[in-house]
Amino acid sequence: MADEADVIVVGAGLAGLVAATEIAEAGKRVLVLDQEGEQSLGGQAFWSLGGLFLVDSPEQRRLNIRDSFDLAWQDWQGTAGFDRDEDHWPKRWAEAYVAFAASEKRDWLCAMGHRIFPVVGWAERGGYDALGHGNSVPRFHVTWGTGPGIVEVFARRAREAEKRGRLSFRFRHRVDALVTVNGAVTGVSGAILEPTSIVRGQSSPRTVIGDFTLGAQAVIVASGGIGGNHDLVRQNWPARLGRAPRRMVAGVPAHVDGRMIAISETAGARLINRDRMWHYVEGLENWDPIWPNHGIRILPGPSSMWFDARGRRLPAPLYPGYDTLGQLAHIMASGYDYSWFILTQSIIKKEFALSGSEQNPDLTGKSWRQVLRRATNKAAPGPVEAFKRQGRDFIVRDTLEDLVAGMNALVGDGLLDAGEIRRQIEARDRELDNPFTKDSQVMGIHNARNYLGDKLIRTAKPHRILDPAHGPLIAVRLNILTRKTLGGLETDLDARVFGTNGQPIEGLYAAGEVSGFGGGGMHGYRALEGTFLGGCLFSGRNAGRAAARAVG
Ligand SMILES: Cc1cc2nc3c(=O)[nH]c(=O)nc-3n(C[C@H](O)[C@H](O)[C@H](O)COP(=O)(O)OP(=O)(O)OC[C@H]3O[C@@H](n4cnc5c(N)ncnc54)[C@H](O)[C@@H]3O)c2cc1C
């Protein structure tokens, strides 16, 4: 088997593109294989909001946010909760990644033409104490141009390398096995799938028209996670999050199928932390789906009231945008797979953003005019209004009694009692007469508005939910939405994959979501957000550079 390249990269998502461009720039030849067609270049990152975790950035400083490596590392450890022997490499990756986010990351991207929207978002606010889960300060930096904006940087570099003859793509090449000789990985084999003209993101046909075997001195697996395969998600579902949901929506395209994980295990690779996953609790059924069972996540501001399926308000600090996995465990313990937001038109207008490049045409299209309209319009952004009108999960009514009747009708089980919901909302509304309060969600709203970015575009002025001047009332059924895989193939800081014998497998590297974004799970149990794309950048870069050095 003559080698067609020095290194083969499996997967043309963000991690694969970063790794491949690093290899080409180190002067080596690299072949990038992907089971999807050319139209899907960039994988999940294309669909993303392009949110990036940065520490002590100029954007933060301009908004009077004081951040530091020490504060970010404190937050990361409180969030990750590393507690296993197998967290050795994940923890080392995490520390290296936080240092990257606090130093080189922004300048490295900027030098390649990447730009950032100036208002920094505050994701995963925690609500516990200083050593607990969550971001002490806003750190979510949205790419100007969202997901396509970050993919474009590396796609352009890849196309330039292609012209120089250093990099070539083989699309519709599905890897089914890693070729090993005496325990070392020496190539890949698999099936050539029929050409396809489907639109990006749709499921592509799996009809096989040929096969291939390709050799190289090193193989980098960058094949993504398992979020598109709900059977695998349920199989790996941890007991600490309750039973696996019966009904979930898919926050990722079908190609996020997790197959390469088992294929790598067959070649001797060690998978760790398979029970750690990052799924959201604010999923909507997409009224205009691209992929099967397509779900969209609401990125909520802090003001909506949150109720379980029986109409009981979620306890402190399970407020919108505070603690994703805390909410998931609580909702699953309720015995139902869904929960409810109740809010007002004033809240939806200012606080609802939808995660996804196609749901944010202003930021994706880099239009300042449209962005300003988002801040000044009476209505919510166009895509949010479209969901409000056409989404199955939305109910809009003028009175609370009508709203609750609509909620009961949607689910069809009469679980909600309008009187009981009214009692809880009125109690919360009474807490608004003073600028101080005992209700910790209301405290959180006041706290958020002390941050200029939230006050400008993310947190509605505190008001009574039942004040008709802020109506109509809106209820949203929230579904569980699958997204990220936090565990993965165990790797050292050079992204070399460990075998089950505890030694690195010669010739095998992994990057991106398949490696738990570095080490086999650099997030531990939970994430601070914006750390997934960042994890692909960092692990792709490390893998590419290390493989280029190793192939001599
Ligand atoms: C809607 C959405 C919003 C998001 N928003 C954010 C955000 O704002 N910030 C953030 O940090 N993260 C975000 N994420 C997560 C982030 O986009 C992903 O975690 C990241 O892009 C994963 O990149 P990857 O390269 O590891 O894998 P992928 O993007 O999944 O790419 C893997 C590629 O490998 C190919 N492949 C798989 N198996 C094989 C095989 N056997 N043979 C050949 N090819 C194969 C696949 O076809 C795919 O092209 C979001 C994700 C989505 C879907």
The ligand as an SDF file (V2000), in Angstrom:
LIG
                    3D

 53 58  0  0  0  0  0  0  0  0999 V2000
  -26.4650   24.3110   16.0780 C   0  0  0  0  0  0  0  0  0  0  0  0
  -25.1400   24.2180   16.7950 C   0  0  0  0  0  0  0  0  0  0  0  0
  -24.6850   25.3130   17.5230 C   0  0  0  0  0  0  0  0  0  0  0  0
  -23.4480   25.2450   18.1750 C   0  0  0  0  0  0  0  0  0  0  0  0
  -22.9600   26.3880   18.7770 N   0  0  0  0  0  0  0  0  0  0  0  0
  -21.7250   26.3570   19.3380 C   0  0  0  0  0  0  0  0  0  0  0  0
  -21.1340   27.5510   19.8520 C   0  0  0  0  0  0  0  0  0  0  0  0
  -21.6690   28.6610   19.7210 O   0  0  0  0  0  0  0  0  0  0  0  0
  -19.9140   27.4390   20.4830 N   0  0  0  0  0  0  0  0  0  0  0  0
  -19.2530   26.2530   20.6040 C   0  0  0  0  0  0  0  0  0  0  0  0
  -18.1620   26.2260   21.1960 O   0  0  0  0  0  0  0  0  0  0  0  0
  -19.7780   25.1150   20.0730 N   0  0  0  0  0  0  0  0  0  0  0  0
  -20.9730   25.1460   19.4280 C   0  0  0  0  0  0  0  0  0  0  0  0
  -21.4770   24.0100   18.8580 N   0  0  0  0  0  0  0  0  0  0  0  0
  -20.6910   22.7540   18.9510 C   0  0  0  0  0  0  0  0  0  0  0  0
  -19.5850   22.6900   17.9080 C   0  0  0  0  0  0  0  0  0  0  0  0
  -20.0540   23.2350   16.6880 O   0  0  0  0  0  0  0  0  0  0  0  0
  -19.1380   21.2340   17.6890 C   0  0  0  0  0  0  0  0  0  0  0  0
  -18.8360   20.6290   18.9270 O   0  0  0  0  0  0  0  0  0  0  0  0
  -17.8870   21.1860   16.8230 C   0  0  0  0  0  0  0  0  0  0  0  0
  -18.1030   21.9030   15.6210 O   0  0  0  0  0  0  0  0  0  0  0  0
  -17.4970   19.7270   16.5110 C   0  0  0  0  0  0  0  0  0  0  0  0
  -16.4950   19.7360   15.5130 O   0  0  0  0  0  0  0  0  0  0  0  0
  -15.7250   18.3970   15.0890 P   0  0  0  0  0  0  0  0  0  0  0  0
  -14.8030   18.8090   13.9910 O   0  0  0  0  0  0  0  0  0  0  0  0
  -15.1300   17.7360   16.2750 O   0  0  0  0  0  0  0  0  0  0  0  0
  -16.8680   17.4120   14.5600 O   0  0  0  0  0  0  0  0  0  0  0  0
  -17.9710   17.5690   13.3780 P   0  0  0  0  0  0  0  0  0  0  0  0
  -18.2850   18.9640   13.1040 O   0  0  0  0  0  0  0  0  0  0  0  0
  -19.0730   16.6590   13.7660 O   0  0  0  0  0  0  0  0  0  0  0  0
  -17.2340   16.9980   12.1040 O   0  0  0  0  0  0  0  0  0  0  0  0
  -16.9030   15.6380   11.9770 C   0  0  0  0  0  0  0  0  0  0  0  0
  -16.8610   15.2660   10.5110 C   0  0  0  0  0  0  0  0  0  0  0  0
  -16.4260   13.9050   10.4320 O   0  0  0  0  0  0  0  0  0  0  0  0
  -17.1820   13.2310    9.4490 C   0  0  0  0  0  0  0  0  0  0  0  0
  -17.1760   11.8010    9.7800 N   0  0  0  0  0  0  0  0  0  0  0  0
  -17.7040   11.1990   10.8770 C   0  0  0  0  0  0  0  0  0  0  0  0
  -17.5010    9.8570   10.8050 N   0  0  0  0  0  0  0  0  0  0  0  0
  -16.8360    9.6220    9.6550 C   0  0  0  0  0  0  0  0  0  0  0  0
  -16.3590    8.4290    9.0210 C   0  0  0  0  0  0  0  0  0  0  0  0
  -16.5330    7.2230    9.5790 N   0  0  0  0  0  0  0  0  0  0  0  0
  -15.7350    8.5540    7.8330 N   0  0  0  0  0  0  0  0  0  0  0  0
  -15.5620    9.7660    7.2340 C   0  0  0  0  0  0  0  0  0  0  0  0
  -16.0050   10.9140    7.7870 N   0  0  0  0  0  0  0  0  0  0  0  0
  -16.6290   10.8500    8.9840 C   0  0  0  0  0  0  0  0  0  0  0  0
  -18.5590   13.8590    9.5400 C   0  0  0  0  0  0  0  0  0  0  0  0
  -19.2740   13.6920    8.3430 O   0  0  0  0  0  0  0  0  0  0  0  0
  -18.2180   15.3390    9.8380 C   0  0  0  0  0  0  0  0  0  0  0  0
  -18.1070   16.1050    8.6570 O   0  0  0  0  0  0  0  0  0  0  0  0
  -22.6940   24.0420   18.1680 C   0  0  0  0  0  0  0  0  0  0  0  0
  -23.1660   22.9340   17.4520 C   0  0  0  0  0  0  0  0  0  0  0  0
  -24.3580   23.0240   16.7550 C   0  0  0  0  0  0  0  0  0  0  0  0
  -24.8070   21.8460   15.9420 C   0  0  0  0  0  0  0  0  0  0  0  0
  1  2  1  0
  2  3  1  0
  2 52  2  0
  3  4  2  0
  4  5  1  0
  4 50  1  0
  5  6  2  0
  6  7  1  0
  6 13  1  0
  7  8  2  0
  7  9  1  0
  9 10  1  0
 10 11  2  0
 10 12  1  0
 12 13  2  0
 13 14  1  0
 14 15  1  0
 14 50  1  0
 15 16  1  0
 16 17  1  0
 16 18  1  0
 18 19  1  0
 18 20  1  0
 20 21  1  0
 20 22  1  0
 22 23  1  0
 23 24  1  0
 24 25  2  0
 24 26  1  0
 24 27  1  0
 27 28  1  0
 28 29  2  0
 28 30  1  0
 28 31  1  0
 31 32  1  0
 32 33  1  0
 33 34  1  0
 33 48  1  0
 34 35  1  0
 35 36  1  0
 35 46  1  0
 36 37  1  0
 36 45  1  0
 37 38  2  0
 38 39  1  0
 39 40  1  0
 39 45  2  0
 40 41  1  0
 40 42  2  0
 42 43  1  0
 43 44  2  0
 44 45  1  0
 46 47  1  0
 46 48  1  0
 48 49  1  0
 50 51  2  0
 51 52  1  0
 52 53  1  0
M  END
$$$$
